[in-house]
Each structure stands twice: as structure tokens, then as C-alpha cells.
Amino acid sequence: MIPLSLAEIAALTGGRQHDITDPDARITGPVVIDSREAGPGTLFAAFAGERADGHDFAAGAVASGAVAVLATRPVGVPAVVVDDVTRALGALARHAVQTLGTQVVALTGSSGKTSTKDLIAQLLGRLGPTVWPEGSQNNEIGLPLTALRADETTRHLVLEMGARGIGHIRYLTELTPPRIGVVLNVGTAHIGEFGGREQIAQAKGELVENLPAAEDGGVAVLNADDPFVRAMAARTSARVLLFGEAAEADVRAENVRLSERGTPAFTLHTPTGCGDVTMRLYGEHHVSNALAAAAVAHQLGMPAGDIADALSSADTLSRWRMEVTERADGVTVVNDAYNANPDSMRAALRALSAMGEAAKARGGRTWAVLGEMAELGDDALAEHDAIGRLAVRLNVSKLVAVGGREAAWLDMGAKNEGSWGEESVHVSGTEAAVGLLRGELRAGDVVLVKASRSVGLEKVAAALLADGSREGEGAAR
């Protein structure tokens, strides 16, 4: 964060100083929203949540070294009191970005945002100091927190922008105006909130609408393979750079293939050259993510060969997203439990199917442990049914549907698609799923765990990995 005095913070946010003895005291560390992360030089932003009120932890944050608190009421310790902490964070982020003049890259899409953000960060990190979101900080709180981590050394600021409705992305672009905007896809995630893909496209396209004009350096990086995204070229005055597998894409992939481990490889073509890419990430869907990242890196001057090398060595930086771990007993756990929507669920199942080819050759089986995909509205039944059917079509050995009504729809779809019988099972919750798997898994099996974040299926993955650790310790003895 660029150093700011408490007096400057009050002026920027329209706040009032309370219990501040030294208005010139400076914030030199990050802004934090968890008092346990407060330390010397930090600013603690107090939010009132459903379960806890950050104002109640203000004194503890200051005792841990926070210089002051950003709050909506006096808290008995040095504080800048504002009407709205979220808006105040946004004002600070806007000031920081304007002051630093760093290159801002923003991306949005229905799926793949976090994985693509991680890829862009790893590529741009080779060009200079880069700041990017930790995890999936893509809303009106997380985005300013990321922007406020930038300082005078930061060359690139990579930001992920999510939307729950029309106008959300426009607001985020006003806080941290990007010069490069990336739109990955328009799918069915959150379709229950938006009402249809057309409305989702309208919301996602706000990013390119708010880019600078081409003559001012604005660049819209658009997916040539998604008609909804490609149509956004008409909504921007920025220069358009297309990525995808389409022949007319400026940055494209040819000869796409999957290894027996489920990792993709392809030949990367850019306007300045080409290179061979062999990724370490799992699933063919990462090809599109990699092309989006490659387009950004190309725009910022990275040679094609360097881009291919960087993509080939890139890792997953965010947890619970296609994390692949082989246990000591030969069972492979694929933890993709952070979130799920129909598009990402299909991609994960196809990755499982690819990995399963090698597993079955060794006598192993594929297991899909799936739960609810949230926020699908009236499409929920059809989408869950379709995912259950897809598991059958991809020859997944066994589907374990975890949870209530939506999980029952997954199970129903599988059973209606084929005569599975005992090969598809519906269990009530995570404990039942873990108990079933503990009694059934054997060496060579591959287990995919995936659902919306609210389901908590990461508990299943954690239990399976803990079992593997205990078995490994036993083998070591």
C-alpha cells in the first residue's frame, strides 16, 4: 500500500477522526478485514457481518499493531469514522491506482476467472512486480483490498471482477479503471439471479464498455469461441484482441490434446510467433484460460516463446481448484470443491474422464463426488439432471451425489441415462460420503470432489487426504 496519513485517509473517504492523537500517523501496511491479520502499520476495516461485528474487535486489532480502524462508529481506539466502509475502501483504492499509474488488467467471465487470474499473474510476474487477488477476491470489498496491496514498485495490477447483477462490474471499473479488459465466457453461473445468458452477457460486457479508447491504449481481450463474448466487440471503443481456437483468433491454440494424466498440450500462435505448451494444470478447459493469459502477456510485450515457457511451468495458486494429490495407497484425490456451476462441472467431469483412462488401465476406477450447483433458479432441475447424465456418458465408474434435493436430481439424471443401479448413489451429507468412500476406495482410483462452495465438500476432500496421510505414516513405520 502507498503510505497514507490518517488525515489523508479521512479526507479521501469523507470520514471523521475519532480518538486520534496524531493525524500524521501513517498507514504503511495492508488494509485488513480480519482483526487476526492486523499488525504494525495496518488499517483495520470493520464490517458488521451476519455472525460477527468487526467493530467489536477494533481494540484487539489496534493492540496487535493496527494504526487505526476504518469504522462506521467510534470504537474507543483511533478510528476514521465513515458512513459506509465499503465505499470508503473503494475511494482509497481509486486514489491508490490513480497515484501509482500501474498497468491495470481486469478480467471477468462466468467460469475460469480465478484460474485465469493465476495464470496471468504468473506470466506478468516475469515482466515485473505484479499484484493479484488472493483466492477469489472479486467483489466491492475484495477488489479494493487487492488494489491497496499495490505500492510504488508494482508494475502490473491484475484484478478479478465478479457480478451479481447489472451495474456491479461498471462500479468496479470506476474504482480501479483497467486499461486491459478480459472477458472469458458467458455461461450459466448465477443464471437464477440474472434471468438468462443475455442478461449475464450484458453485465459482463460492462468491463469492455468502460475501457479507454484504442487511441488511449485500451485493449479488450475477447473469447473468439464464445458468441456472446465475441459480440462484445461492438460494445467497446478499445482495440479488440481475440483469443481461442477459432482460425481468426489473434492468439490461438492448435493441435490441442490431453495427456493420459489429463493435462493439456497445444501449439500457441500469437501475432509475433509460436511455441509449444505442455501444461501442468488438469483439464482441457485450461486451454482457453491459458490463451486469455497469453493474449494479455502478448499485449504487454512478452515474446511467444517466453509465454509458452511460462504457461508450461504455471501452477495452481488458489486452493481447492483441481488440486490433484496422489495418496500413499495409490488413490488420487482431485479437490475442485471451491465452487461449481454447470460449465465448470462439465469441464471437471471431462478432466476426470481423461484421467480415468490411465486409471482404468491400472485397474482403478473414477469417482465423481458431486453436490449442489447453487443460484441456478428455474434451471436447477434441468442442469443437475444433465450433469448426472453426463457422468454416465463419460463412463465415470461411480457417482456419489451429496446433499438434498439438488443431489437427488444428480442421482436421478444418472439413473435415467443408464442402468446404473448401485453405480450411482445419493447420500445425505459429507459424513455419509466419507464413510462410503472409506469402505470402497482402492489403489488406482481417482476421486473428483466438486460442488458449490456452500455445500462444503472440501470436508470430503480433506478427510480423504487425511486418510492418505495416516496410511503414508503407517507405511513409513
C-alpha atoms as one frame of an Amber mdcrd trajectory, in Angstrom:
protein
   0.000   0.000   0.000   1.177   3.532  -0.653   1.731   5.244   2.729  -1.149
   7.489   3.793  -1.623   9.541   6.936  -4.824   9.227   8.942  -5.634  12.806
   7.990  -5.280  11.911   4.298  -7.470   8.834   4.742 -10.151  10.935   6.414
 -10.044  13.462   3.564 -10.174  10.794   0.844 -13.083   8.947   2.431 -15.024
  11.909   3.759 -14.527  10.457   7.237 -14.207  11.962  10.706 -11.282  11.374
  13.034 -12.100   9.898  16.433  -9.674   9.217  19.291  -6.748  10.074  17.005
  -3.938  11.890  18.784  -1.629  12.038  15.784  -3.353  12.756  12.451   0.023
  12.397  10.736   0.384   8.765  11.837   0.789   6.753   8.646  -0.666   3.534
   7.326   2.236   1.669   5.749   0.930  -1.889   5.743  -2.085  -3.505   4.079
  -5.746  -2.941   4.839  -7.195  -5.982   6.640 -10.758  -7.014   7.442  -9.844
  -9.804   9.878  -8.518  -8.475  13.188  -6.320 -11.570  13.479  -4.357 -10.311
  10.468  -3.743  -6.882  11.994  -0.098  -5.977  12.503   2.217  -2.983  12.619
   1.290  -0.332  10.074  -2.056  -1.845   9.059  -5.501  -0.311   8.788  -8.325
  -2.496  10.123 -11.599  -2.098   8.215 -14.509  -3.064  10.467 -17.514  -4.682
   8.820 -20.731  -5.740  10.513 -21.499  -9.240   9.263 -24.239 -11.772   9.933
 -22.213 -13.664  12.541 -19.842 -11.046  13.928 -19.340  -7.289  14.006 -15.812
  -6.177  13.222 -16.292  -3.112  15.425 -16.205  -5.444  18.434 -12.646  -6.445
  17.516 -11.306  -2.954  16.900  -9.408  -2.674  20.180  -7.760  -6.031  19.597
  -6.662  -5.007  16.110  -5.026  -1.841  17.449  -3.392  -3.807  20.248  -1.883
  -6.049  17.548  -0.330  -3.048  15.834  -3.005  -1.576  13.571  -2.529   2.181
  13.340  -6.272   2.823  13.242  -9.684   1.454  12.343 -11.969   2.331   9.436
 -15.403   2.158  11.039 -18.979   3.414  10.938 -18.995   4.458  14.596 -16.472
   5.424  17.290 -14.809   2.335  18.757 -12.706   3.709  21.620  -9.417   3.474
  19.703  -8.022   5.602  16.856 -10.585   5.472  14.037 -11.657   7.175  10.850
 -15.447   7.044  11.012 -17.275   6.912   7.681 -20.848   6.419   6.549 -20.030
   3.288   4.506 -16.848   1.247   4.957 -17.219  -0.449   1.571 -17.449   2.880
  -0.247 -14.537   4.207   1.781 -12.363   1.267   0.732 -13.316   1.971  -2.859
 -12.265   5.606  -2.534  -8.885   4.571  -1.137  -8.392   2.041  -3.939  -9.265
   4.629  -6.586  -6.726   7.058  -5.120  -4.026   4.372  -4.964  -4.467   3.307
  -8.596  -4.550   6.887  -9.844  -1.448   7.764  -7.833   0.597   4.744  -8.868
  -0.285   4.734 -12.551   0.299   0.966 -12.656  -0.899  -1.181 -15.582  -4.344
  -2.498 -14.557  -5.598  -5.737 -16.109  -9.162  -6.779 -15.218 -10.969  -9.967
 -16.154 -14.449 -11.371 -15.836 -16.438 -14.369 -17.028 -18.920 -16.962 -15.853
 -16.211 -19.522 -15.119 -12.434 -19.763 -15.042 -11.793 -16.282 -13.611  -9.630
 -17.374 -10.709  -7.592 -19.917 -12.666  -7.004 -17.402 -15.461  -6.099 -14.681
 -12.989  -3.483 -17.008 -11.530  -2.072 -17.707 -14.996  -1.934 -14.011 -15.919
  -0.173 -13.239 -12.645   2.479 -15.886 -13.267   3.119 -14.648 -16.805   3.239
 -10.951 -15.931   5.398 -11.692 -12.908   8.154 -12.456 -15.398   7.854  -8.919
 -16.762   7.924  -7.125 -13.433   6.407  -6.884  -9.922   2.759  -7.965 -10.103
  -0.077  -7.848  -7.574  -3.112 -10.112  -7.950  -6.015 -11.276  -5.768  -5.531
 -13.969  -3.195  -8.193 -16.592  -3.801 -11.316 -15.124  -5.391 -11.484 -11.513
  -4.189 -13.671 -10.173  -6.970 -16.365  -8.019  -5.356 -16.702  -4.492  -3.999
 -14.689  -5.435  -0.898 -12.142  -7.898  -2.246 -11.179  -5.820  -5.277 -10.207
  -2.693  -3.282  -8.291  -4.845  -0.788  -6.262  -6.249  -3.687  -5.665  -2.827
  -5.248  -4.494  -1.439  -1.899  -1.722  -4.056  -1.786  -0.019  -2.331  -4.724
   2.852   0.036  -3.990   5.444   2.128  -5.812   7.233  -0.988  -7.088   4.115
  -2.571  -8.639   4.217  -2.758 -12.424   1.045  -4.790 -13.044  -2.187  -4.988
 -11.050  -4.360  -7.969 -12.029  -7.966  -7.792 -10.849 -10.838 -10.265 -10.997
 -14.322  -8.780 -11.382 -17.471 -10.675 -10.441 -21.090  -9.628 -10.785 -24.349
 -10.461  -9.064 -26.346  -8.087 -11.232 -26.321  -5.306 -13.803 -24.088  -2.399
 -12.805 -21.750  -4.301 -10.492 -18.829  -4.541 -12.908 -19.333  -0.936 -14.020
 -18.893   0.115 -10.387 -15.709  -1.923 -10.036 -14.218  -0.404 -13.189 -14.854
   3.042 -11.745 -12.862   2.136  -8.631  -9.843   0.749 -10.497 -10.060   1.727
 -14.174  -8.425  -1.025 -16.263  -6.505  -0.477 -19.477  -6.779  -4.127 -20.496
 -10.087  -5.950 -20.010 -10.528  -9.708 -20.495 -13.892 -11.470 -20.920 -13.580
 -15.253 -20.735 -17.066 -16.609 -21.361 -20.773 -16.187 -20.769 -22.186 -19.324
 -19.181 -24.962 -20.270 -16.807 -23.341 -19.481 -13.458 -25.740 -17.339 -11.362
 -28.352 -17.601 -14.105 -31.032 -17.741 -11.423 -30.027 -14.247 -10.276 -29.667
 -12.755 -13.756 -32.593 -14.409 -15.546 -30.768 -15.543 -18.703 -27.488 -15.624
 -20.600 -28.357 -12.405 -22.417 -28.535 -10.609 -19.085 -25.258 -12.222 -17.978
 -23.636 -11.004 -21.200 -24.972  -7.526 -20.556 -23.376  -7.493 -17.100 -20.030
  -8.970 -18.171 -19.787  -6.581 -21.109 -19.717  -3.599 -18.766 -15.998  -4.299
 -18.457 -15.231  -3.601 -22.121 -17.660  -0.701 -22.248 -15.580   1.084 -19.634
 -12.147   0.595 -21.181 -10.211   3.536 -22.669 -10.495   4.046 -26.410  -7.968
   2.344 -28.675  -6.078   5.601 -29.208  -5.705   5.901 -25.441  -4.322   2.382
 -25.060  -7.464   0.438 -24.214  -7.494  -3.251 -25.205 -10.443  -5.662 -24.977
  -9.304  -9.306 -24.900 -12.288 -11.370 -26.026 -13.005 -15.089 -26.455 -13.470
 -15.748 -30.168 -15.062 -19.144 -29.416 -17.944 -17.712 -27.345 -20.539 -15.873
 -29.485 -21.814 -13.852 -26.534 -18.301 -12.629 -25.760 -17.300 -12.073 -29.357
 -20.329  -9.846 -29.842 -18.944  -7.519 -27.155 -16.501  -6.159 -29.729 -19.344
  -3.866 -30.828 -19.688  -2.513 -27.289 -16.182  -1.131 -26.842 -14.052   1.644
 -28.300 -10.914  -0.207 -27.205  -8.792  -2.237 -29.601 -10.061  -5.843 -29.762
  -7.682  -8.793 -29.380  -9.311 -12.201 -29.925  -8.205 -15.455 -28.327  -9.453
 -19.001 -28.847  -9.253 -21.961 -31.165 -11.091 -20.177 -33.985  -8.924 -19.626
 -37.066  -9.384 -15.850 -36.902  -8.262 -15.558 -33.264  -5.186 -13.352 -32.838
  -3.911 -15.655 -30.086  -4.960 -19.222 -30.744  -4.294 -22.867 -29.955  -3.739
 -25.615 -32.477  -3.226 -29.360 -32.062  -4.896 -29.429 -28.634  -4.538 -32.771
 -26.882  -4.688 -34.279 -23.399  -2.059 -36.465 -21.777  -3.071 -39.667 -20.005
  -2.823 -37.643 -16.784  -5.446 -35.203 -18.070  -3.068 -32.269 -18.616  -3.443
 -30.322 -21.879  -0.838 -29.551 -24.507  -1.105 -27.395 -27.615   0.763 -25.177
 -30.033   0.404 -21.496 -29.167   0.177 -18.993 -32.027   0.499 -15.230 -31.464
   0.960 -12.350 -33.916   4.692 -12.385 -33.154   5.440 -16.113 -33.134   4.503
 -19.501 -31.776   5.568 -22.034 -29.165   4.672 -25.436 -27.757   2.827 -25.539
 -24.437   2.560 -28.550 -22.113   0.570 -27.505 -19.068   0.810 -28.780 -15.519
  -2.843 -27.963 -14.814  -5.588 -30.561 -15.244  -8.404 -30.360 -17.771  -8.826
 -29.226 -21.359 -10.779 -26.167 -20.180  -7.459 -24.646 -19.106  -6.511 -24.210
 -22.772  -8.966 -21.313 -23.099  -7.757 -19.857 -19.797  -4.153 -20.131 -20.983
  -4.956 -18.387 -24.272  -6.562 -15.478 -22.438  -3.463 -15.135 -20.261  -1.231
 -15.433 -23.321  -3.140 -12.629 -25.058  -2.557 -10.309 -22.106   1.134 -11.198
 -21.944   1.477 -10.682 -25.705  -0.159  -7.275 -25.426   2.364  -6.300 -22.751
   5.332  -7.311 -24.861   6.227 -10.874 -23.875   7.643 -12.965 -26.756   5.691
 -16.050 -27.802   8.436 -18.447 -26.716   8.550 -16.924 -23.239   4.756 -17.112
 -22.979   4.797 -20.811 -23.913   7.535 -21.497 -21.372   5.684 -19.637 -18.618
   2.396 -21.437 -19.332   4.195 -24.784 -19.281   5.565 -24.130 -15.797   2.492
 -22.420 -14.302   0.840 -23.927 -11.230  -2.469 -23.542  -9.439  -2.092 -20.665
  -6.987  -5.586 -20.799  -5.474  -6.653 -23.745  -3.346  -9.433 -26.234  -3.997
  -9.332 -25.754  -7.772  -8.419 -29.021  -9.491  -5.831 -29.778  -6.813  -4.565
 -33.258  -7.644  -2.942 -35.322  -4.879  -1.967 -38.984  -5.021  -2.203 -40.709
  -1.657   0.382 -43.185  -0.424  -2.025 -46.033  -1.203  -2.383 -45.024  -4.866
  -5.762 -43.255  -4.613  -5.776 -39.893  -6.418  -7.937 -37.093  -4.969  -8.970
 -34.211  -7.228 -10.133 -31.394  -4.954 -12.176 -28.943  -7.031 -14.548 -28.109
  -4.200 -14.203 -24.330  -4.135 -17.230 -23.709  -6.330 -19.311 -25.137  -9.169
 -21.615 -24.166 -11.995 -22.780 -26.213 -14.982 -19.876 -25.151 -17.198 -17.161
 -25.803 -14.626 -18.845 -29.070 -13.592 -18.787 -30.326 -17.172 -15.135 -29.321
 -17.527 -14.195 -31.115 -14.307 -16.024 -34.289 -15.326 -14.245 -34.316 -18.689
 -10.928 -33.908 -16.897 -11.847 -36.812 -14.602 -12.732 -38.901 -17.649  -9.352
 -38.175 -19.240  -7.520 -39.081 -16.039  -9.650 -42.183 -15.753  -8.332 -43.707
 -18.959  -4.936 -44.263 -17.362  -6.520 -45.247 -14.034  -8.684 -47.934 -15.605
  -5.666 -49.390 -17.391  -4.217 -49.993 -13.914  -7.439 -51.470 -12.571  -8.607
 -48.232 -10.956 -11.977 -46.543 -11.150 -13.263 -42.972 -11.421 -15.495 -41.489
  -8.728 -17.449 -38.256  -9.079 -18.428 -36.919  -5.646 -20.757 -34.065  -6.572
 -23.119 -31.697  -4.801 -25.423 -28.793  -5.498 -24.701 -26.092  -8.056 -26.259
 -23.012  -6.458 -28.061 -19.985  -7.906 -29.493 -21.692 -10.988 -33.098 -20.631
 -10.394 -35.669 -22.307 -12.618 -32.878 -24.128 -14.488 -31.710 -26.026 -11.402
 -33.562 -29.293 -12.072 -32.571 -29.485 -15.734 -28.932 -28.577 -15.078 -28.447
 -31.071 -12.235 -30.181 -33.783 -14.242 -27.894 -33.022 -17.201 -24.740 -33.294
 -15.096 -25.850 -36.681 -13.757 -26.448 -37.859 -17.317 -23.054 -36.529 -18.440
 -21.307 -38.577 -15.760 -22.819 -41.701 -17.328 -21.902 -40.664 -20.871 -18.297
 -40.073 -19.801 -18.162 -43.564 -18.269 -17.494 -42.372 -14.721 -17.367 -45.542
 -12.642 -19.470 -44.251  -9.767 -21.368 -41.077  -8.966 -21.828 -40.086  -5.316
 -24.406 -37.301  -5.104 -24.117 -35.484  -1.775 -26.855 -33.381  -0.191 -30.562
 -32.745  -0.511 -32.934 -32.116  -3.394 -30.340 -30.987  -5.944 -28.141 -34.007
  -5.214 -31.172 -36.230  -5.722 -31.588 -34.649  -9.156 -27.957 -35.507  -9.995
 -28.578 -39.099  -8.957 -31.850 -39.210 -10.889 -30.191 -37.946 -14.063 -27.512
 -40.630 -13.849 -30.004 -43.409 -13.261 -32.291 -42.213 -16.050 -29.392 -42.072
 -18.518 -28.212 -45.626 -17.910 -28.993 -48.731 -15.916 -26.583 -47.843 -13.161
 -28.293 -49.252 -10.137 -25.669 -49.367  -7.409 -23.223 -47.430  -9.568 -24.994
 -44.184  -8.612 -25.755 -43.379  -5.001 -27.337 -40.452  -3.190 -26.102 -39.707
   0.345 -27.360 -37.102   2.784 -24.167 -35.266   3.636 -20.389 -35.115   3.826
 -20.018 -37.609   6.678 -22.027 -40.224   4.810 -19.962 -39.596   1.674 -16.679
 -40.025   3.551 -17.923 -43.218   5.197 -18.959 -44.673   1.841 -15.668 -43.789
   0.168 -13.539 -45.142   3.017 -15.165 -48.514   2.570 -14.910 -48.592  -1.214
 -11.744 -46.860  -2.473  -8.816 -48.907  -3.657  -5.399 -48.322  -5.238  -5.600
 -46.683  -8.649  -8.956 -44.967  -8.076  -9.384 -41.296  -8.993 -11.881 -39.249
  -6.943 -13.243 -35.872  -8.086 -14.859 -33.725  -5.378 -16.886 -30.736  -6.616
 -19.886 -28.609  -5.637 -20.820 -25.029  -4.910 -18.916 -23.515  -2.012 -21.975
 -23.528   0.241 -22.103 -27.342   0.224 -18.740 -27.676   1.980 -17.474 -30.672
   0.009 -13.915 -29.611   0.763 -14.512 -31.518   4.010 -14.767 -34.728   1.979
 -11.517 -33.995   0.167  -9.777 -33.068   3.421 -10.915 -36.309   5.091  -9.718
 -38.401   2.154  -6.348 -36.674   2.116  -6.007 -37.061   5.887  -6.696 -40.777
   5.492  -3.922 -40.926   2.918  -1.506 -39.140   5.250  -2.183 -41.610   8.041
  -1.691 -44.522   5.658   1.574 -42.964   4.470   2.804 -42.577   8.036   1.906
 -46.168   8.725   3.821 -47.317   5.662   6.823 -45.265   6.754   6.918 -47.005
  10.102
